[in-house]
Amino acid sequence: DIIGVRSFVLITGASRGFGRALALELGKVVGAGSTLLLVSRSKADLETTKEIVRDARPGLAVELVCVDLSTADKEVFEKAVRAKYGSADHEVAIIIHNAGTLGQDGRKITDLTDIGEMSEYYRLNLFHVICLNSVFKGCFPRSRMVYINISSILALQPLTTWGHYCGGKAARDAVFRVLAVEQPESTVLNYAPGPLDTPMVEDLLADQRTDPVVRTMFEDLKRNGSLLRPTDSASILVALLRKRNFKSGDHVDYYDSSSKEANKAT
């Protein structure tokens, strides 16, 4: 069980939505002396997340770092992490890659020709993840490592006009599967949180460029009450980490039987 021990937890995209829910749920269960490092571009929203976490877990060390992941490099990441973990020993070091963008604007794969634009998307949604994992491991040589990729069902299934998103998610899953093979002593998980009721859905529906098929799909999810509360999905992830009823490197969906079993155990 990696929950309840002295941990250092880094969460990207922690300023709102699922990242905020992850900070809240993990903040409740980490052991005494643990530290949460919340990363995002928005300082004001990070402060709100910090207040929510500290209300639920008074006294927990919650550190904030504003970083633009689309431009950050190894030196930026090293400075951000080393400045916050101090000299304390942490039994477990957990990194959760939640930050990402949809990259959808109604265009299909055969409409994409700008290599620079594609490079920018993959730098933010894939390359920074690989770099940050490497930096994070170097900062915690004596800790048990836990790497979590917030994935999607779209890493496995196609969706029209979402070539960037599907490609990025599939690539991240693959990278984390390799990580699991290369670091058998670590815990690696690709977790698909299900369709979440977050501001990202509102942004998607408000975007006039959104493909009609995609718009109808999300409108139906919203109308049918099928969008999940972020805290419910975050609690499933915590349960998975507690029970460890998955193989390192697996892609586990909120709706998988293993997730449901984990939920029953909590």
Secondary structure, DSSP 4 states (H G I P E B T S, - for coil): --TTS-EEEEEESTTSHHHHHHHHHHHHHSPTT-EEEEEES-HHHHHHHHHHHHHHSTT-EEEEEE--TTT--HHHHHHHHHHHHTT---SEEEEEE-------SS--GGG---HHHHHHHHIIIIIHHHHHHHHHHHH-TTSEEEEEEE--GGGTS--TT-HHHHHHHHHHHHHHHHHHHH-TTSEEEEEE--SB-SHHHHHHHH-TTS-HHHHHHHHHHHHTT-SBPHHHHHHHHHHHHHH--S-TT-EEETTSHHHHHHHHT-
